[in-house]
Amino acid sequence: MSAETMTQAVPAAAATTASRRGFGVSGGGITLSLYLIFLMLPIYWLVIMSLKTNAEITSGMTLWPQQITFDNYRTIFTDASWYNGYISSLSYVAINTVLSIGLALPAAYAFSRYRFLGDKHLFFWLLSNRMAPPAIFALPFFNLYSAIGLFDTPWAVALAHCLFNVPLAVWILEGFMSGVPREIDETAYLDGYSFPRFFARIFMPIIANGIGVTAFFCFMFSWVELLLARTLTTVNAKPIAATMTRTVSAAGMDWGLLAAAGVLTLVPGVLVIWFVRNHIAKGFALGRV
């Protein structure tokens, strides 16, 4: 091949490569856009349904409300049976998240830093509790809490959810702690740090991303779980997911009210993701999750 031919071929090859890259970028952008639309469509439909009346919802399909109404949201914020459901759900979820992380931190540290007889078997047993369906434990928890006076309280649901969230929290945190060099522990001891001071002031800030990821998963699993929350409560601590079943009546389904409750149910999860978004991103990159 002559030098002139090679000189002409190089720009042509570069142009072909650039066009392929451009096609790849544009194709990826289109695919991402379609994926986002696919994800957001149910949420959009839920929001517009919450702003419609039942008559408009059942009359036919419309892409936006013909006449916007906030009566569905007004009902939720003024009816005690509705907003108490949100308060109860947030109460037991917050209690469970704090308890799960508080119990999992020392347990994960022990699995990460020490070797003892049966440690791997115990670790597997903890994870096996997460694999069990909640229906297995519904009746034992019901009888136990009825006997000791915890039935129909946020603590009943929070403690029941610990059976599943504590093993998950231990598993996640152990992965982060194992990535921290042991020399940090030894150096702190040589500097005169007591274990509680070292753990609170040095070790926990190092694994802050892991704690953020763990808090997110504990919140998520406790917030969406319904079987135990509904079985262990009746009136005083009834969760919002159970309250939403009241929209069924002899007149039919109250679609607008149900949609408004669904929109408000999404808000706590969005807020949690917003506050721990940086920890979640780093945690997924660094931890075992």
Buried (B, 14 or more C-beta within 10 A) or exposed (E): EEEEEEEEEEEEEEEEEEEEEEEEEEEEEEEEEEEEEEEEEEEEEBBBBBBBBBEBBEEEEEEEBEEEBEEBBEBBEEBEEBBBBBEBBBBBBBBBBEBBBEBBBEBBBBBBEEEEEEEEEEBEEBEEBBEEEBEEBBEEBBEBBEEEEBBBBBBBBBBBBBBBBBBBBBBBBBBBBBBBEEEEBEEBEEEEBEEEEBBEEBBEEBBBBBBBBBBBBBBBBBBEBBEBBBBBBEEEBBBBBBBBEBBEEEEEEBBBBBBBBBBBBEEBBEEBEEEBEEBBEBBEEBBBB
